[in-house]
Amino acid sequence: MNIDEEMLLDEQETRREMAFIREQMPAGMEDSYDDERLSWVLDAIAAYYYESGILESSSDEVDVDMDAVSSYVCSLAEQEGQPRLDAQEVRIIAEADLDFQESLL
């Protein structure tokens, strides 16, 4: 597979992930998260997993503290001058993201 094919597959998976997450959002919440903002939140969640060491765990089951994820993402948004995020909404997104990732296994 060449790089263009890999990028296309990655883009398609990202679209499926965003659609899955939007399906999990309560009514009206999806209006607050366009593709760019949702993508930023997902990148911030991934950064949390990377920085916390969760990705390096050798255990089959890892307990993810969703409050810590949400707090990290909200704090990072503030540091980077992003629009203010609601911690409960970030938690919903993080839980849906985790559900999507688990569905791929």
The first five atom37 places (N, CA, C, CB, O) and aatype in JSON, in Angstrom:
{
  "aatype": [12, 2, 9, 3, 6, 6, 12, 10, 10, 3, 6, 5, 6, 16, 1, 1, 6, 12, 0, 13, 9, 1, 6, 5, 12, 14, 0, 7, 12, 6, 3, 15, 18, 3, 3, 6, 1, 10, 15, 17, 19, 10, 3, 0, 9, 0, 0, 18, 18, 18, 6, 15, 7, 9, 10, 6, 15, 15, 15, 3, 6, 19, 3, 19, 3, 12, 3, 0, 19, 15, 15, 18, 19, 4, 15, 10, 0, 6, 5, 6, 7, 5, 14, 1, 10, 3, 0, 5, 6, 19, 1, 9, 9, 0, 6, 0, 3, 10, 3, 13, 5, 6, 15, 10, 10],
  "atom_mask": [
    [1, 1, 1, 1, 1],
    [1, 1, 1, 1, 1],
    [1, 1, 1, 1, 1],
    [1, 1, 1, 1, 1],
    [1, 1, 1, 1, 1],
    [1, 1, 1, 1, 1],
    [1, 1, 1, 1, 1],
    [1, 1, 1, 1, 1],
    [1, 1, 1, 1, 1],
    [1, 1, 1, 1, 1],
    [1, 1, 1, 1, 1],
    [1, 1, 1, 1, 1],
    [1, 1, 1, 1, 1],
    [1, 1, 1, 1, 1],
    [1, 1, 1, 1, 1],
    [1, 1, 1, 1, 1],
    [1, 1, 1, 1, 1],
    [1, 1, 1, 1, 1],
    [1, 1, 1, 1, 1],
    [1, 1, 1, 1, 1],
    [1, 1, 1, 1, 1],
    [1, 1, 1, 1, 1],
    [1, 1, 1, 1, 1],
    [1, 1, 1, 1, 1],
    [1, 1, 1, 1, 1],
    [1, 1, 1, 1, 1],
    [1, 1, 1, 1, 1],
    [1, 1, 1, 0, 1],
    [1, 1, 1, 1, 1],
    [1, 1, 1, 1, 1],
    [1, 1, 1, 1, 1],
    [1, 1, 1, 1, 1],
    [1, 1, 1, 1, 1],
    [1, 1, 1, 1, 1],
    [1, 1, 1, 1, 1],
    [1, 1, 1, 1, 1],
    [1, 1, 1, 1, 1],
    [1, 1, 1, 1, 1],
    [1, 1, 1, 1, 1],
    [1, 1, 1, 1, 1],
    [1, 1, 1, 1, 1],
    [1, 1, 1, 1, 1],
    [1, 1, 1, 1, 1],
    [1, 1, 1, 1, 1],
    [1, 1, 1, 1, 1],
    [1, 1, 1, 1, 1],
    [1, 1, 1, 1, 1],
    [1, 1, 1, 1, 1],
    [1, 1, 1, 1, 1],
    [1, 1, 1, 1, 1],
    [1, 1, 1, 1, 1],
    [1, 1, 1, 1, 1],
    [1, 1, 1, 0, 1],
    [1, 1, 1, 1, 1],
    [1, 1, 1, 1, 1],
    [1, 1, 1, 1, 1],
    [1, 1, 1, 1, 1],
    [1, 1, 1, 1, 1],
    [1, 1, 1, 1, 1],
    [1, 1, 1, 1, 1],
    [1, 1, 1, 1, 1],
    [1, 1, 1, 1, 1],
    [1, 1, 1, 1, 1],
    [1, 1, 1, 1, 1],
    [1, 1, 1, 1, 1],
    [1, 1, 1, 1, 1],
    [1, 1, 1, 1, 1],
    [1, 1, 1, 1, 1],
    [1, 1, 1, 1, 1],
    [1, 1, 1, 1, 1],
    [1, 1, 1, 1, 1],
    [1, 1, 1, 1, 1],
    [1, 1, 1, 1, 1],
    [1, 1, 1, 1, 1],
    [1, 1, 1, 1, 1],
    [1, 1, 1, 1, 1],
    [1, 1, 1, 1, 1],
    [1, 1, 1, 1, 1],
    [1, 1, 1, 1, 1],
    [1, 1, 1, 1, 1],
    [1, 1, 1, 0, 1],
    [1, 1, 1, 1, 1],
    [1, 1, 1, 1, 1],
    [1, 1, 1, 1, 1],
    [1, 1, 1, 1, 1],
    [1, 1, 1, 1, 1],
    [1, 1, 1, 1, 1],
    [1, 1, 1, 1, 1],
    [1, 1, 1, 1, 1],
    [1, 1, 1, 1, 1],
    [1, 1, 1, 1, 1],
    [1, 1, 1, 1, 1],
    [1, 1, 1, 1, 1],
    [1, 1, 1, 1, 1],
    [1, 1, 1, 1, 1],
    [1, 1, 1, 1, 1],
    [1, 1, 1, 1, 1],
    [1, 1, 1, 1, 1],
    [1, 1, 1, 1, 1],
    [1, 1, 1, 1, 1],
    [1, 1, 1, 1, 1],
    [1, 1, 1, 1, 1],
    [1, 1, 1, 1, 1],
    [1, 1, 1, 1, 1],
    [1, 1, 1, 1, 1]
  ],
  "atom_positions": [
    [[0.85, -1.17, 0.0], [0.0, 0.0, 0.0], [0.9, 1.24, 0.0], [-0.97, -0.01, 1.23], [1.85, 1.33, 0.78]],
    [[0.59, 2.19, -0.88], [1.41, 3.4, -0.94], [0.87, 4.45, 0.04], [1.45, 3.97, -2.38], [-0.19, 4.26, 0.65]],
    [[1.6, 5.53, 0.17], [1.26, 6.56, 1.15], [-0.09, 7.2, 0.87], [2.33, 7.63, 1.17], [-0.83, 7.51, 1.81]],
    [[-0.43, 7.4, -0.41], [-1.73, 7.99, -0.75], [-2.88, 7.09, -0.32], [-1.81, 8.26, -2.25], [-3.89, 7.57, 0.18]],
    [[-2.72, 5.79, -0.5], [-3.75, 4.83, -0.1], [-3.89, 4.81, 1.43], [-3.42, 3.42, -0.63], [-5.0, 4.74, 1.95]],
    [[-2.76, 4.88, 2.12], [-2.79, 4.9, 3.58], [-3.48, 6.16, 4.09], [-1.37, 4.81, 4.15], [-4.26, 6.1, 5.05]],
    [[-3.2, 7.29, 3.47], [-3.82, 8.54, 3.89], [-5.33, 8.5, 3.63], [-3.18, 9.73, 3.15], [-6.1, 9.0, 4.44]],
    [[-5.74, 7.92, 2.52], [-7.16, 7.81, 2.21], [-7.87, 6.92, 3.22], [-7.35, 7.26, 0.8], [-8.96, 7.24, 3.67]],
    [[-7.25, 5.8, 3.58], [-7.84, 4.91, 4.58], [-7.94, 5.6, 5.94], [-7.01, 3.63, 4.71], [-8.93, 5.44, 6.65]],
    [[-6.91, 6.36, 6.3], [-6.91, 7.08, 7.57], [-8.02, 8.13, 7.57], [-5.54, 7.75, 7.82], [-8.72, 8.29, 8.57]],
    [[-8.18, 8.83, 6.48], [-9.23, 9.85, 6.37], [-10.62, 9.21, 6.47], [-9.1, 10.61, 5.04], [-11.51, 9.75, 7.12]],
    [[-10.79, 8.06, 5.84], [-12.08, 7.36, 5.89], [-12.38, 6.89, 7.31], [-12.08, 6.16, 4.93], [-13.52, 6.98, 7.77]],
    [[-11.37, 6.38, 8.01], [-11.58, 5.94, 9.39], [-11.92, 7.13, 10.29], [-10.33, 5.22, 9.92], [-12.77, 7.02, 11.17]],
    [[-11.27, 8.25, 10.07], [-11.56, 9.45, 10.86], [-13.01, 9.89, 10.64], [-10.59, 10.6, 10.48], [-13.69, 10.27, 11.59]],
    [[-13.48, 9.84, 9.4], [-14.87, 10.19, 9.13], [-15.84, 9.24, 9.83], [-15.13, 10.17, 7.62], [-16.84, 9.67, 10.4]],
    [[-15.53, 7.94, 9.79], [-16.38, 6.96, 10.49], [-16.38, 7.21, 12.0], [-15.9, 5.51, 10.2], [-17.42, 7.12, 12.65]],
    [[-15.2, 7.53, 12.54], [-15.09, 7.8, 13.96], [-15.91, 9.03, 14.35], [-13.62, 7.99, 14.36], [-16.63, 9.01, 15.34]],
    [[-15.8, 10.09, 13.57], [-16.54, 11.31, 13.87], [-18.05, 11.06, 13.77], [-16.12, 12.45, 12.93], [-18.81, 11.57, 14.6]],
    [[-18.48, 10.3, 12.79], [-19.9, 9.98, 12.66], [-20.37, 9.16, 13.85], [-20.18, 9.22, 11.34], [-21.46, 9.4, 14.37]],
    [[-19.57, 8.2, 14.28], [-19.9, 7.37, 15.44], [-20.03, 8.24, 16.68], [-18.82, 6.28, 15.66], [-21.0, 8.11, 17.43]],
    [[-19.09, 9.14, 16.89], [-19.1, 10.01, 18.07], [-20.33, 10.92, 18.04], [-17.81, 10.85, 18.14], [-20.99, 11.1, 19.06]],
    [[-20.63, 11.48, 16.89], [-21.8, 12.36, 16.8], [-23.09, 11.6, 17.12], [-21.89, 12.97, 15.39], [-24.02, 12.18, 17.68]],
    [[-23.15, 10.32, 16.77], [-24.33, 9.51, 17.1], [-24.49, 9.35, 18.6], [-24.24, 8.13, 16.43], [-25.61, 9.14, 19.09]],
    [[-23.4, 9.43, 19.34], [-23.42, 9.26, 20.79], [-23.74, 10.55, 21.53], [-22.09, 8.72, 21.27], [-24.08, 10.53, 22.72]],
    [[-23.63, 11.66, 20.84], [-23.85, 12.97, 21.47], [-25.34, 13.2, 21.74], [-23.28, 14.1, 20.59], [-26.18, 12.83, 20.92]],
    [[-25.65, 13.82, 22.87], [-27.04, 14.21, 23.13], [-27.51, 15.23, 22.09], [-27.18, 14.8, 24.55], [-26.7, 15.93, 21.48]],
    [[-28.8, 15.29, 21.9], [-29.39, 16.22, 20.93], [-28.88, 17.64, 21.18], [-30.94, 16.18, 21.0], [-28.87, 18.11, 22.32]],
    [[-28.48, 18.31, 20.13], [-28.03, 19.68, 20.22], [-26.53, 19.83, 20.45], [0.0, 0.0, 0.0], [-25.95, 20.85, 20.07]],
    [[-25.9, 18.85, 21.05], [-24.48, 18.95, 21.33], [-23.66, 18.94, 20.04], [-24.03, 17.81, 22.25], [-22.65, 19.63, 19.94]],
    [[-24.1, 18.16, 19.05], [-23.32, 18.05, 17.82], [-23.2, 19.4, 17.09], [-23.96, 17.02, 16.9], [-22.27, 19.6, 16.31]],
    [[-24.14, 20.31, 17.35], [-24.08, 21.63, 16.73], [-22.87, 22.44, 17.22], [-25.36, 22.4, 17.02], [-22.42, 23.36, 16.54]],
    [[-22.36, 22.11, 18.39], [-21.22, 22.82, 18.97], [-19.88, 22.3, 18.47], [-21.28, 22.74, 20.47], [-18.84, 22.89, 18.76]],
    [[-19.9, 21.19, 17.73], [-18.65, 20.54, 17.34], [-18.61, 20.3, 15.83], [-18.47, 19.21, 18.09], [-19.03, 19.25, 15.35]],
    [[-18.1, 21.3, 15.1], [-17.88, 21.08, 13.68], [-16.68, 20.13, 13.54], [-17.63, 22.45, 12.91], [-16.05, 19.77, 14.53]],
    [[-16.38, 19.74, 12.31], [-15.3, 18.77, 12.09], [-13.97, 19.24, 12.67], [-15.14, 18.5, 10.61], [-13.23, 18.46, 13.25]],
    [[-13.67, 20.52, 12.5], [-12.39, 21.05, 12.98], [-12.3, 20.98, 14.51], [-12.21, 22.5, 12.5], [-11.28, 20.56, 15.05]],
    [[-13.35, 21.4, 15.18], [-13.33, 21.4, 16.65], [-13.31, 19.97, 17.2], [-14.55, 22.17, 17.2], [-12.59, 19.68, 18.15]],
    [[-14.11, 19.09, 16.6], [-14.13, 17.7, 17.05], [-12.77, 17.05, 16.81], [-15.24, 16.91, 16.34], [-12.29, 16.28, 17.64]],
    [[-12.17, 17.34, 15.68], [-10.84, 16.81, 15.37], [-9.82, 17.29, 16.4], [-10.41, 17.21, 13.95], [-8.96, 16.52, 16.83]],
    [[-9.91, 18.57, 16.8], [-8.99, 19.1, 17.8], [-9.16, 18.35, 19.12], [-9.21, 20.62, 18.02], [-8.18, 17.96, 19.76]],
    [[-10.41, 18.13, 19.53], [-10.68, 17.42, 20.78], [-10.12, 16.0, 20.7], [-12.2, 17.39, 21.08], [-9.5, 15.53, 21.66]],
    [[-10.32, 15.32, 19.59], [-9.81, 13.95, 19.44], [-8.28, 13.92, 19.48], [-10.31, 13.33, 18.13], [-7.69, 13.01, 20.07]],
    [[-7.65, 14.91, 18.87], [-6.19, 15.0, 18.93], [-5.71, 15.24, 20.36], [-5.67, 16.12, 18.01], [-4.71, 14.67, 20.79]],
    [[-6.44, 16.07, 21.1], [-6.08, 16.35, 22.49], [-6.27, 15.1, 23.36], [-6.94, 17.51, 23.04], [-5.46, 14.85, 24.26]],
    [[-7.31, 14.33, 23.09], [-7.52, 13.08, 23.82], [-6.35, 12.12, 23.55], [-8.87, 12.41, 23.41], [-5.82, 11.5, 24.47]],
    [[-5.96, 12.02, 22.28], [-4.82, 11.17, 21.92], [-3.54, 11.64, 22.61], [-4.62, 11.16, 20.4], [-2.73, 10.83, 23.05]],
    [[-3.37, 12.96, 22.71], [-2.19, 13.51, 23.4], [-2.21, 13.1, 24.87], [-2.15, 15.04, 23.27], [-1.16, 12.78, 25.43]],
    [[-3.39, 13.12, 25.49], [-3.5, 12.69, 26.89], [-3.05, 11.24, 27.03], [-4.94, 12.86, 27.41], [-2.27, 10.9, 27.91]],
    [[-3.56, 10.38, 26.15], [-3.2, 8.96, 26.22], [-1.7, 8.78, 26.07], [-3.96, 8.16, 25.14], [-1.08, 7.97, 26.76]],
    [[-1.12, 9.53, 25.15], [0.32, 9.43, 24.91], [1.11, 9.91, 26.13], [0.71, 10.23, 23.67], [2.01, 9.23, 26.61]],
    [[0.75, 11.09, 26.63], [1.51, 11.69, 27.74], [1.3, 10.95, 29.05], [1.11, 13.14, 27.91], [2.19, 10.94, 29.9]],
    [[0.14, 10.33, 29.24], [-0.14, 9.63, 30.49], [0.51, 8.25, 30.55], [-1.63, 9.49, 30.68], [0.59, 7.65, 31.62]],
    [[0.98, 7.76, 29.41], [1.6, 6.45, 29.38], [0.62, 5.31, 29.16], [0.0, 0.0, 0.0], [1.02, 4.15, 29.12]],
    [[-0.65, 5.62, 29.01], [-1.67, 4.58, 28.8], [-1.34, 3.72, 27.59], [-3.05, 5.21, 28.63], [-1.55, 2.51, 27.61]],
    [[-0.83, 4.34, 26.54], [-0.54, 3.6, 25.3], [0.61, 2.61, 25.46], [-0.21, 4.58, 24.19], [0.76, 1.69, 24.66]],
    [[1.4, 2.8, 26.5], [2.54, 1.92, 26.73], [2.22, 0.76, 27.65], [3.69, 2.71, 27.3], [3.08, -0.08, 27.91]],
    [[1.0, 0.7, 28.14], [0.61, -0.36, 29.06], [0.63, -1.71, 28.35], [-0.79, -0.08, 29.63], [0.2, -1.84, 27.21]],
    [[1.12, -2.71, 29.06], [1.16, -4.06, 28.5], [-0.09, -4.85, 28.89], [2.42, -4.8, 28.97], [-0.29, -5.98, 28.43]],
    [[-0.91, -4.27, 29.73], [-2.13, -4.93, 30.18], [-3.18, -4.94, 29.07], [-2.68, -4.23, 31.44], [-3.27, -4.0, 28.28]],
    [[-3.97, -6.01, 29.03], [-5.06, -6.1, 28.04], [-6.17, -5.12, 28.37], [-5.61, -7.53, 27.99], [-6.86, -4.64, 27.47]],
    [[-6.35, -4.83, 29.64], [-7.4, -3.9, 30.06], [-6.77, -2.75, 30.82], [-8.48, -4.61, 30.92], [-6.03, -2.95, 31.79]],
    [[-7.07, -1.56, 30.38], [-6.54, -0.35, 31.01], [-7.72, 0.46, 31.51], [-5.66, 0.49, 30.01], [-8.69, 0.68, 30.78]],
    [[-7.64, 0.91, 32.75], [-8.69, 1.74, 33.33], [-8.39, 3.2, 32.98], [-8.79, 1.53, 34.88], [-7.39, 3.76, 33.42]],
    [[-9.26, 3.79, 32.18], [-9.07, 5.17, 31.76], [-9.92, 6.07, 32.65], [-9.44, 5.37, 30.25], [-11.13, 5.9, 32.74]],
    [[-9.28, 7.01, 33.3], [-9.97, 7.98, 34.16], [-10.53, 9.09, 33.28], [-9.0, 8.55, 35.26], [-9.81, 10.01, 32.9]],
    [[-11.8, 8.99, 32.95], [-12.43, 9.95, 32.04], [-12.44, 11.37, 32.6], [-13.85, 9.51, 31.73], [-12.41, 12.33, 31.83]],
    [[-12.48, 11.51, 33.91], [-12.4, 12.84, 34.51], [-11.03, 13.46, 34.24], [-12.67, 12.79, 36.03], [-10.93, 14.66, 33.96]],
    [[-9.98, 12.65, 34.32], [-8.63, 13.14, 34.04], [-8.48, 13.51, 32.57], [-7.58, 12.09, 34.44], [-7.86, 14.52, 32.23]],
    [[-9.05, 12.69, 31.69], [-9.01, 12.99, 30.26], [-9.7, 14.33, 30.0], [-9.68, 11.85, 29.43], [-9.15, 15.21, 29.33]],
    [[-10.9, 14.47, 30.52], [-11.68, 15.68, 30.31], [-10.96, 16.91, 30.87], [-13.06, 15.55, 30.97], [-10.9, 17.94, 30.2]],
    [[-10.42, 16.79, 32.05], [-9.7, 17.9, 32.66], [-8.49, 18.3, 31.83], [-9.25, 17.53, 34.08], [-8.23, 19.48, 31.62]],
    [[-7.75, 17.31, 31.35], [-6.57, 17.57, 30.52], [-6.97, 18.32, 29.24], [-5.86, 16.24, 30.16], [-6.35, 19.32, 28.89]],
    [[-7.99, 17.82, 28.56], [-8.41, 18.42, 27.29], [-8.9, 19.85, 27.5], [-9.52, 17.57, 26.64], [-8.55, 20.75, 26.73]],
    [[-9.7, 20.07, 28.54], [-10.19, 21.42, 28.82], [-9.04, 22.37, 29.15], [-11.2, 21.4, 29.97], [-9.03, 23.52, 28.71]],
    [[-8.09, 21.89, 29.93], [-6.92, 22.71, 30.29], [-6.07, 23.01, 29.06], [-6.08, 21.99, 31.35], [-5.61, 24.14, 28.89]],
    [[-5.88, 22.01, 28.21], [-5.09, 22.22, 26.99], [-5.78, 23.23, 26.08], [-4.88, 20.89, 26.26], [-5.11, 24.06, 25.46]],
    [[-7.09, 23.16, 25.98], [-7.84, 24.12, 25.15], [-7.59, 25.54, 25.65], [-9.36, 23.79, 25.17], [-7.37, 26.46, 24.86]],
    [[-7.62, 25.72, 26.96], [-7.38, 27.04, 27.54], [-5.96, 27.51, 27.24], [-7.62, 27.01, 29.06], [-5.75, 28.66, 26.86]],
    [[-4.98, 26.61, 27.42], [-3.58, 26.96, 27.17], [-3.33, 27.35, 25.72], [-2.68, 25.79, 27.54], [-2.52, 28.23, 25.44]],
    [[-4.04, 26.69, 24.8], [-3.83, 26.92, 23.37], [-4.76, 27.98, 22.79], [-4.02, 25.63, 22.61], [-4.77, 28.21, 21.58]],
    [[-5.54, 28.63, 23.64], [-6.42, 29.68, 23.18], [-7.61, 29.18, 22.38], [0.0, 0.0, 0.0], [-8.2, 29.93, 21.6]],
    [[-7.97, 27.94, 22.58], [-9.15, 27.37, 21.93], [-10.4, 27.88, 22.64], [-9.11, 25.81, 21.94], [-10.33, 28.32, 23.79]],
    [[-11.54, 27.83, 21.97], [-12.79, 28.19, 22.66], [-12.98, 27.27, 23.87], [-14.01, 28.08, 21.69], [-12.58, 26.11, 23.86]],
    [[-13.59, 27.83, 24.91], [-13.82, 27.08, 26.15], [-14.61, 25.81, 25.86], [-14.57, 27.95, 27.19], [-15.57, 25.82, 25.08]],
    [[-14.2, 24.72, 26.49], [-14.88, 23.44, 26.35], [-15.61, 23.08, 27.63], [-13.88, 22.33, 25.97], [-15.15, 23.4, 28.72]],
    [[-16.72, 22.42, 27.49], [-17.49, 21.93, 28.63], [-16.94, 20.55, 29.0], [-19.02, 21.86, 28.3], [-16.88, 19.66, 28.16]],
    [[-16.55, 20.39, 30.26], [-15.93, 19.14, 30.71], [-16.83, 17.93, 30.5], [-15.55, 19.25, 32.18], [-16.35, 16.86, 30.13]],
    [[-18.12, 18.07, 30.72], [-19.04, 16.95, 30.53], [-19.14, 16.57, 29.06], [-20.44, 17.29, 31.09], [-19.22, 15.39, 28.73]],
    [[-19.14, 17.56, 28.17], [-19.17, 17.27, 26.74], [-17.9, 16.56, 26.29], [-19.37, 18.56, 25.93], [-17.94, 15.63, 25.49]],
    [[-16.77, 17.01, 26.81], [-15.5, 16.36, 26.48], [-15.52, 14.91, 26.97], [-14.3, 17.13, 27.1], [-15.03, 14.01, 26.28]],
    [[-16.08, 14.7, 28.13], [-16.19, 13.33, 28.65], [-17.03, 12.45, 27.72], [-16.8, 13.34, 30.07], [-16.67, 11.3, 27.46]],
    [[-18.13, 12.98, 27.23], [-18.99, 12.24, 26.29], [-18.2, 11.88, 25.04], [-20.25, 13.07, 25.92], [-18.28, 10.75, 24.55]],
    [[-17.45, 12.84, 24.53], [-16.63, 12.6, 23.34], [-15.56, 11.55, 23.63], [-15.99, 13.9, 22.85], [-15.35, 10.65, 22.82]],
    [[-14.89, 11.67, 24.77], [-13.83, 10.72, 25.12], [-14.38, 9.31, 25.28], [-13.13, 11.16, 26.41], [-13.76, 8.35, 24.83]],
    [[-15.54, 9.18, 25.91], [-16.14, 7.86, 26.07], [-16.55, 7.27, 24.73], [-17.36, 7.94, 27.01], [-16.35, 6.08, 24.48]],
    [[-17.11, 8.1, 23.85], [-17.5, 7.63, 22.52], [-16.27, 7.25, 21.71], [-18.32, 8.71, 21.79], [-16.3, 6.26, 20.97]],
    [[-15.2, 8.03, 21.84], [-13.95, 7.71, 21.15], [-13.42, 6.36, 21.61], [-12.89, 8.81, 21.4], [-13.0, 5.54, 20.79]],
    [[-13.43, 6.13, 22.9], [-12.97, 4.86, 23.44], [-13.84, 3.71, 22.94], [-12.97, 4.9, 24.98], [-13.33, 2.65, 22.58]],
    [[-15.15, 3.91, 22.92], [-16.06, 2.89, 22.4], [-15.76, 2.59, 20.93], [-17.53, 3.33, 22.55], [-15.75, 1.43, 20.52]],
    [[-15.5, 3.63, 20.15], [-15.16, 3.42, 18.74], [-13.88, 2.62, 18.61], [-15.01, 4.77, 18.01], [-13.81, 1.67, 17.83]],
    [[-12.85, 3.01, 19.37], [-11.57, 2.3, 19.29], [-11.73, 0.82, 19.68], [-10.52, 2.98, 20.19], [-11.13, -0.06, 19.07]],
    [[-12.53, 0.57, 20.71], [-12.77, -0.8, 21.15], [-13.54, -1.6, 20.09], [-13.53, -0.81, 22.47], [-13.35, -2.81, 19.97]],
    [[-14.4, -0.93, 19.33], [-15.17, -1.61, 18.29], [-14.27, -2.07, 17.15], [-16.27, -0.7, 17.76], [-14.66, -2.96, 16.38]],
    [[-13.09, -1.48, 17.01], [-12.16, -1.86, 15.96], [-11.36, -3.11, 16.3], [-11.22, -0.72, 15.68], [-10.76, -3.74, 15.43]],
    [[-11.36, -3.47, 17.58], [-10.57, -4.64, 18.02], [-11.24, -5.94, 17.7], [-10.31, -4.57, 19.5], [-10.7, -7.0, 18.0]]
  ]
}
